[in-house]
């Protein structure tokens, strides 16, 4: 009995030691080679992905009649300050990416920090810092903040133009406030646009899980290089369904460079009106089956496009050697360029291609020489709001349709046809498909109202 018991103890001890020894060894295949792992790359990348918390102040609303001292006296009401509720602090969570460890520069989404009075950046090692907002680009949904910290890590920025469908990518962020999370997938598609998410859309689509809270986080390749900023998902039920979108790193970097240099992003224009090529237009212009590009419908007189020799009927098929398949893609390609920068256009007309060099022009000059944005807005003088949050009505003719409908000088147009408006260009996009009516949301003396123009 004693012998049997000793044998059993020895056997269990051997099995335990074997299990411990086996668990301590790396996973290997039948040939003794370790299985591939993302762990070495992530050890360098994870510390550069941060959690962003924002705090904003909100005051509960009360009846504006309480501002009237005669109203309070008539009804024997106390001073209005008794009706004010204490201020509340609201917190939201998102992600960000350190791209310059020496200067503490962090890039994230604009919608993550929008309306924030205070921005806190938390590192993976537990440190937390109050961040300074350097600037934002609402049209691209990019914001840049800065923290004063030492011993930071950053992620090198890759050339996102080199991405191909099928490339492996890793999404890193803070989904649902759980803490830093890593998911993997592939690039499902490139150049996604027409989603109505942002003003400039040229998204990387991926099936790497992107969930609420991942916004502003990193999309990296297997070399640990930043290829995109996670931004949005298609989510009928509120969770990940395998379709996520990221802003290409090249676009984010171009926006960031202007923000760091000027504190804002000032996009120029070519001075053309454009249209996507439909099957009917393809036949009308006798284009080859499958030919893609962007049709120029009008060229603004005196614009850079006119000076370069572009004419109505030209079809732009490439910008700086990169294929141009749609108007949205062309806007993104031009939107990445700084004012004064030159671009090489490949243009198709009457079956022949030619190369043209066009200089990106100042937006103010082009807006001043452009035709009215819409027939229903004739007689209305518009200008960009200084804070980039809408379009101001500078003046309007008393007998114009807009004036009869209730639009007033000083009104700030913040939405058109239920689409958010930040500047003249985004207003143009929002109203171009509506010929007979416009629905404008304006801010007037701090109050919001809708105005329908027919």
C-alpha positions as CSV (number, residue, x, y, z in Angstrom):
1,X,0.0,0.0,0.0
2,X,2.8,2.3,0.9
3,X,4.6,1.5,-2.3
4,X,1.5,2.3,-4.4
5,X,0.9,5.5,-2.5
6,X,4.6,6.6,-3.1
7,X,4.2,5.8,-6.8
8,X,1.1,7.9,-7.1
9,X,2.7,10.9,-5.3
10,X,5.7,10.6,-7.6
11,X,3.5,10.5,-10.7
12,X,1.4,13.5,-9.7
13,X,4.6,15.4,-8.8
14,X,6.1,14.6,-12.2
15,X,2.9,15.7,-14.0
16,X,2.8,18.9,-12.1
17,X,6.4,19.7,-12.8
18,X,5.9,18.8,-16.5
19,X,2.9,21.1,-16.7
20,X,4.7,24.0,-15.1
21,X,7.8,23.5,-17.3
22,X,5.6,23.2,-20.4
23,X,3.7,26.4,-19.5
24,X,6.9,28.3,-19.2
25,X,8.0,27.4,-22.7
26,X,6.9,29.4,-25.7
27,X,4.3,27.9,-28.0
28,X,6.1,26.1,-30.8
29,X,5.0,24.2,-33.9
30,X,5.9,20.6,-34.7
31,X,9.3,21.7,-36.0
32,X,10.1,23.4,-32.7
33,X,9.8,27.0,-34.1
34,X,7.8,29.6,-32.1
35,X,4.5,30.6,-33.4
36,X,4.3,34.1,-34.8
37,X,3.1,36.7,-32.3
38,X,2.2,40.4,-32.3
39,X,3.5,40.8,-28.7
40,X,7.0,42.2,-29.6
41,X,5.5,44.9,-31.9
42,X,2.8,45.8,-29.4
43,X,5.3,46.3,-26.6
44,X,6.6,49.3,-28.6
45,X,3.2,50.6,-29.8
46,X,0.9,50.2,-26.9
47,X,2.5,52.9,-24.7
48,X,1.9,55.5,-27.4
49,X,-1.9,54.9,-27.5
50,X,-3.5,57.0,-24.8
51,X,-6.9,57.3,-23.1
52,X,-8.6,60.7,-23.5
53,X,-11.2,62.0,-21.0
54,X,-13.0,65.3,-21.6
55,X,-14.9,67.5,-19.1
56,X,-17.5,70.1,-20.0
57,X,-19.6,72.4,-18.0
58,X,-23.4,72.4,-18.4
59,X,-25.9,74.6,-16.7
60,X,-29.5,73.5,-16.5
61,X,-32.0,75.6,-18.4
62,X,-34.6,77.7,-16.8
63,X,-37.5,79.8,-18.2
64,X,-36.1,83.0,-19.9
65,X,-39.0,85.0,-18.5
66,X,-37.3,84.8,-15.1
67,X,-34.7,87.2,-16.6
68,X,-37.4,89.9,-16.7
69,X,-37.5,91.8,-13.3
70,X,-41.1,93.1,-14.0
71,X,-42.2,89.5,-14.5
72,X,-40.7,88.4,-11.2
73,X,-42.1,91.4,-9.4
74,X,-45.6,90.9,-10.8
75,X,-45.7,87.3,-9.7
76,X,-43.8,88.0,-6.5
77,X,-40.9,85.6,-7.5
78,X,-37.5,85.5,-5.9
79,X,-34.3,86.5,-7.6
80,X,-33.6,84.4,-10.8
81,X,-30.3,83.0,-9.3
82,X,-32.4,80.8,-7.0
83,X,-33.7,79.0,-10.1
84,X,-30.2,78.2,-11.4
85,X,-29.1,74.6,-10.8
86,X,-25.5,73.8,-9.9
87,X,-23.1,73.2,-12.7
88,X,-22.6,69.6,-13.7
89,X,-19.4,68.0,-15.0
90,X,-19.8,65.6,-17.9
91,X,-17.1,63.1,-18.9
92,X,-16.6,61.2,-22.1
93,X,-13.9,58.7,-23.1
94,X,-12.0,58.2,-26.3
95,X,-8.5,57.4,-27.5
96,X,-5.5,59.2,-28.9
97,X,-2.0,58.6,-30.4
98,X,1.3,60.1,-29.4
99,X,3.1,61.0,-32.6
100,X,5.9,63.2,-31.2
101,X,7.3,62.1,-27.9
102,X,9.7,65.0,-27.5
103,X,7.0,67.6,-27.8
104,X,4.1,65.5,-26.3
105,X,1.9,65.9,-29.4
106,X,-1.2,63.7,-29.4
107,X,-3.6,63.3,-32.3
108,X,-7.2,62.3,-31.8
109,X,-10.7,62.8,-33.3
110,X,-12.3,66.2,-33.2
111,X,-15.6,64.6,-32.0
112,X,-13.7,63.2,-29.0
113,X,-12.8,66.6,-27.6
114,X,-15.6,68.8,-29.1
115,X,-17.0,71.2,-26.6
116,X,-14.6,70.2,-23.8
117,X,-13.5,72.7,-21.2
118,X,-10.8,70.3,-20.0
119,X,-8.9,67.5,-21.7
120,X,-7.1,64.8,-19.7
121,X,-4.7,62.3,-21.3
122,X,-4.0,59.1,-19.4
123,X,-1.0,56.9,-20.3
124,X,-0.8,53.1,-20.1
125,X,1.6,53.3,-17.2
126,X,-1.0,55.1,-15.1
127,X,0.2,58.7,-15.4
128,X,-2.3,61.4,-16.3
129,X,-1.8,64.9,-17.7
130,X,-4.0,67.9,-18.5
131,X,-3.7,68.6,-22.3
132,X,-3.7,71.8,-24.2
133,X,-5.7,71.9,-27.4
134,X,-3.4,73.1,-30.3
135,X,-6.2,73.1,-32.9
136,X,-8.7,71.1,-34.7
137,X,-10.0,70.2,-38.2
138,X,-13.7,69.5,-37.9
139,X,-14.1,68.7,-41.6
140,X,-11.6,65.8,-41.3
141,X,-12.6,65.0,-37.7
142,X,-9.0,65.6,-36.4
143,X,-7.8,67.4,-33.3
144,X,-4.3,67.9,-32.0
145,X,-3.5,68.2,-28.3
146,X,-0.2,68.5,-26.3
147,X,0.9,67.3,-22.9
148,X,4.0,68.2,-20.9
149,X,5.5,64.9,-20.0
150,X,8.7,63.0,-20.1
151,X,9.6,59.4,-21.0
152,X,6.9,59.2,-23.7
153,X,6.6,56.7,-26.6
154,X,5.4,57.6,-30.1
155,X,4.3,55.8,-33.2
156,X,6.1,56.4,-36.5
157,X,3.7,57.5,-39.3
158,X,3.6,55.3,-42.4
159,X,2.8,56.2,-46.0
160,X,-0.9,55.2,-46.0
161,X,-0.9,55.4,-49.8
162,X,1.0,52.1,-49.8
163,X,-1.8,50.2,-48.1
164,X,-3.5,47.5,-50.0
165,X,-6.7,45.6,-49.5
166,X,-5.8,42.4,-47.6
167,X,-3.0,44.0,-45.5
168,X,-3.1,43.0,-41.9
169,X,-3.8,45.8,-39.5
170,X,-4.2,46.2,-35.7
171,X,-6.6,48.6,-34.0
172,X,-5.7,49.9,-30.5
173,X,-7.9,52.0,-28.4
174,X,-10.2,52.2,-25.3
175,X,-13.5,50.6,-26.3
176,X,-16.5,51.1,-23.9
177,X,-14.1,52.5,-21.3
178,X,-12.6,49.1,-20.6
179,X,-9.0,50.1,-20.9
180,X,-6.5,49.6,-23.7
181,X,-7.6,46.9,-26.1
182,X,-6.0,45.3,-29.2
183,X,-8.0,43.8,-32.1
184,X,-6.7,42.5,-35.4
185,X,-8.0,42.3,-38.9
186,X,-7.3,43.2,-42.5
187,X,-7.9,46.2,-44.7
188,X,-11.3,45.5,-46.2
189,X,-11.4,48.4,-48.7
190,X,-9.8,51.7,-49.5
191,X,-11.1,55.1,-50.5
192,X,-14.5,54.7,-48.9
193,X,-16.5,57.9,-49.3
194,X,-20.1,59.2,-49.5
195,X,-20.9,58.0,-46.0
196,X,-21.9,61.5,-44.7
197,X,-19.7,61.1,-41.7
198,X,-17.2,63.9,-42.4
199,X,-16.6,66.7,-44.9
200,X,-13.5,64.9,-46.4
201,X,-14.0,61.2,-46.7
202,X,-11.3,58.8,-48.0
203,X,-11.6,56.1,-45.4
204,X,-9.7,52.9,-44.8
205,X,-12.2,50.2,-44.1
206,X,-11.2,47.4,-41.8
207,X,-12.8,44.4,-40.1
208,X,-10.5,44.9,-37.0
209,X,-13.0,45.5,-34.2
210,X,-13.6,49.2,-33.6
211,X,-16.2,50.0,-30.9
212,X,-17.3,53.2,-29.1
213,X,-14.3,54.5,-27.3
214,X,-11.9,53.5,-30.0
215,X,-12.3,56.9,-31.7
216,X,-9.0,58.6,-32.1
217,X,-7.1,55.4,-31.5
218,X,-4.4,53.9,-33.7
219,X,-4.6,51.6,-36.7
220,X,-1.2,50.2,-37.2
221,X,0.5,47.8,-39.6
222,X,2.5,44.8,-38.6
223,X,5.7,47.0,-38.4
224,X,4.0,49.0,-35.7
225,X,3.6,52.1,-38.0
226,X,0.6,54.3,-37.9
227,X,-1.6,53.9,-41.0
228,X,-4.8,55.4,-39.8
229,X,-6.8,57.1,-37.0
230,X,-9.8,55.0,-36.0
231,X,-12.9,57.1,-36.4
232,X,-16.3,55.5,-37.1
233,X,-18.2,52.2,-37.5
234,X,-21.3,51.1,-39.2
235,X,-23.3,49.7,-36.3
236,X,-27.1,49.1,-36.7
237,X,-27.2,47.6,-33.2
238,X,-24.6,49.9,-31.5
239,X,-21.7,47.4,-31.5
240,X,-19.1,46.2,-33.9
241,X,-20.3,44.3,-37.0
242,X,-17.0,44.1,-38.8
243,X,-17.1,47.4,-40.7
244,X,-14.9,50.1,-39.2
245,X,-13.4,53.2,-40.7
246,X,-10.1,55.0,-40.2
247,X,-8.8,58.3,-41.5
248,X,-5.6,57.6,-43.6
249,X,-2.4,58.6,-41.8
250,X,-1.3,60.8,-44.7
251,X,-4.5,62.9,-44.4
252,X,-4.3,63.1,-40.6
253,X,-0.6,64.1,-40.8
254,X,-1.2,66.8,-43.4
255,X,-4.0,68.3,-41.2
256,X,-1.8,68.0,-38.1
257,X,1.1,69.8,-39.8
258,X,-1.1,72.9,-40.5
259,X,-2.6,72.9,-37.0
260,X,0.9,72.9,-35.4
261,X,2.1,75.6,-37.8
262,X,-0.9,77.9,-38.0
263,X,-3.3,76.7,-35.2
264,X,-5.9,75.9,-37.8
265,X,-6.4,74.2,-41.2
266,X,-6.9,76.5,-44.2
267,X,-7.8,74.5,-47.3
268,X,-7.4,76.0,-50.7
269,X,-9.3,75.2,-53.9
270,X,-8.7,74.6,-57.6
271,X,-11.6,76.8,-58.7
272,X,-13.8,74.1,-60.4
273,X,-17.2,72.6,-60.1
274,X,-17.2,68.9,-60.5
275,X,-19.5,65.9,-61.1
276,X,-19.0,62.1,-60.8
277,X,-19.1,60.2,-64.1
278,X,-22.3,58.2,-64.4
279,X,-22.9,55.5,-67.0
280,X,-24.9,58.0,-69.1
281,X,-22.1,60.5,-69.0
282,X,-19.6,57.8,-69.9
283,X,-21.6,57.0,-73.0
284,X,-22.1,60.7,-73.9
285,X,-18.4,61.5,-73.7
286,X,-17.6,58.2,-75.5
287,X,-15.4,57.0,-72.8
288,X,-14.1,53.5,-72.5
289,X,-16.2,51.0,-70.6
290,X,-15.1,51.2,-66.9
291,X,-13.3,54.6,-67.3
292,X,-13.4,56.4,-64.0
293,X,-12.6,60.0,-63.1
294,X,-14.1,63.3,-62.2
295,X,-15.8,65.5,-64.7
296,X,-15.2,69.3,-64.6
297,X,-18.6,71.1,-65.2
298,X,-17.4,74.6,-64.7
299,X,-14.2,76.6,-64.2
300,X,-14.2,79.8,-62.1
301,X,-12.9,82.7,-64.1
302,X,-9.4,83.8,-62.9
303,X,-9.0,80.7,-60.7
304,X,-5.8,78.5,-60.6
305,X,-7.7,75.9,-62.7
306,X,-8.4,78.5,-65.4
307,X,-4.8,79.7,-65.3
308,X,-3.5,76.2,-65.7
309,X,-5.7,75.5,-68.8
310,X,-8.5,73.3,-67.3
311,X,-11.8,73.7,-69.1
312,X,-15.3,72.3,-68.7
313,X,-15.5,68.8,-70.1
314,X,-12.1,67.8,-68.9
315,X,-12.0,64.7,-66.8
316,X,-9.4,64.5,-63.9
317,X,-8.2,60.9,-63.6
318,X,-5.1,61.3,-61.5
319,X,-3.7,63.7,-58.8
320,X,0.1,63.4,-58.3
321,X,0.0,60.0,-59.9
322,X,-2.7,58.7,-57.6
323,X,-5.9,57.5,-59.3
324,X,-9.0,59.8,-58.8
325,X,-12.2,57.8,-59.1
326,X,-14.8,60.2,-57.5
327,X,-15.5,63.8,-56.6
328,X,-15.2,62.9,-52.9
329,X,-11.8,61.4,-53.5
330,X,-10.7,64.5,-55.5
331,X,-11.8,66.8,-52.6
332,X,-9.8,64.7,-50.2
333,X,-6.7,64.7,-52.4
334,X,-6.8,68.5,-52.9
335,X,-7.8,69.1,-49.2
336,X,-4.5,67.5,-48.1
337,X,-2.5,70.2,-49.9
338,X,-1.5,73.5,-48.4
339,X,-2.4,76.8,-50.1
340,X,0.3,77.6,-52.6
341,X,1.3,74.0,-53.1
342,X,1.4,72.7,-56.7
343,X,-0.3,69.5,-57.8
344,X,0.1,67.5,-61.0
345,X,-3.2,66.6,-62.7
346,X,-3.7,64.0,-65.4
347,X,-6.6,65.1,-67.5
348,X,-8.6,63.2,-70.1
349,X,-10.4,64.9,-73.0
350,X,-11.5,63.6,-76.4
351,X,-9.6,60.4,-75.8
352,X,-6.3,62.2,-75.2
353,X,-4.5,62.7,-71.8
354,X,-2.4,65.6,-70.8
355,X,-0.5,66.7,-67.7
356,X,-1.2,70.0,-66.0
357,X,0.4,71.7,-63.0
358,X,-2.1,73.6,-60.8
359,X,-1.3,75.8,-57.8
360,X,-3.7,75.5,-54.9
361,X,-5.5,78.9,-54.5
362,X,-6.7,81.0,-51.6
363,X,-10.3,80.1,-50.6
364,X,-11.4,83.7,-50.1
365,X,-10.5,84.7,-53.6
366,X,-12.2,81.7,-55.1
367,X,-15.4,82.2,-53.0
368,X,-15.6,85.9,-54.0
369,X,-15.4,85.0,-57.8
370,X,-17.7,82.0,-57.6
371,X,-21.3,82.0,-58.8
372,X,-24.1,82.0,-56.2
373,X,-24.0,78.8,-54.2
374,X,-27.7,78.1,-54.8
375,X,-30.6,79.9,-56.6
376,X,-32.5,80.1,-53.4
377,X,-29.6,81.9,-51.8
378,X,-29.3,84.6,-54.4
379,X,-28.9,88.0,-52.8
380,X,-27.3,86.5,-49.7
381,X,-23.7,87.3,-48.9
382,X,-22.0,84.6,-46.9
383,X,-18.7,84.2,-45.2
384,X,-16.9,81.6,-43.0
385,X,-17.3,82.0,-39.3
386,X,-14.0,82.9,-37.7
387,X,-14.2,79.9,-35.3
388,X,-14.9,77.4,-38.1
389,X,-18.3,76.4,-36.6
390,X,-20.6,77.6,-39.4
391,X,-21.3,80.2,-42.1
392,X,-22.3,83.7,-41.3
393,X,-24.9,85.7,-43.2
394,X,-23.0,88.9,-43.8
395,X,-25.8,90.7,-45.7
396,X,-28.8,89.9,-47.8
397,X,-31.1,91.7,-50.2
398,X,-34.4,92.7,-48.6
399,X,-36.4,91.4,-51.5
400,X,-34.6,88.0,-51.7
401,X,-36.3,84.7,-51.1
402,X,-34.1,84.1,-48.1
403,X,-35.1,87.4,-46.5
404,X,-38.8,86.6,-47.1
405,X,-38.3,83.2,-45.5
406,X,-36.9,84.8,-42.3
407,X,-33.1,84.7,-42.8
408,X,-31.4,87.7,-41.2
409,X,-27.9,89.4,-41.3
410,X,-25.8,88.0,-38.5
411,X,-27.4,84.6,-38.5
412,X,-25.0,81.7,-38.2
413,X,-25.9,78.7,-40.5
414,X,-24.8,75.6,-38.6
415,X,-26.7,73.0,-40.7
416,X,-28.3,72.7,-44.1
417,X,-30.7,69.9,-45.2
418,X,-30.0,68.2,-41.8
419,X,-26.2,68.1,-42.5
420,X,-23.7,69.8,-40.2
421,X,-22.1,72.9,-41.8
422,X,-18.7,74.2,-40.8
423,X,-17.8,76.5,-43.7
424,X,-18.8,77.6,-47.2
425,X,-17.5,74.4,-48.8
426,X,-19.5,72.1,-46.5
427,X,-22.6,74.3,-47.0
428,X,-22.1,73.9,-50.8
429,X,-22.0,70.1,-50.5
430,X,-25.1,70.1,-48.2
431,X,-27.3,72.1,-50.6
432,X,-26.2,71.0,-54.0
433,X,-28.7,68.1,-54.3
434,X,-31.7,70.2,-53.3
435,X,-33.0,72.3,-56.1
436,X,-36.5,73.5,-55.0
437,X,-36.1,73.9,-51.2
438,X,-33.6,74.4,-48.5
439,X,-33.8,73.7,-44.8
440,X,-31.4,75.8,-42.8
441,X,-30.6,75.5,-39.1
442,X,-29.3,78.9,-37.8
443,X,-28.1,80.2,-34.5
444,X,-29.4,83.7,-33.8
445,X,-28.4,85.5,-30.6
446,X,-27.7,82.1,-28.9
447,X,-31.0,80.5,-29.9
448,X,-31.4,77.8,-32.6
449,X,-34.2,77.9,-35.2
450,X,-35.0,76.3,-38.5
451,X,-35.7,78.3,-41.7
452,X,-37.2,76.7,-44.8
453,X,-36.6,78.5,-48.1
454,X,-38.7,77.5,-51.1
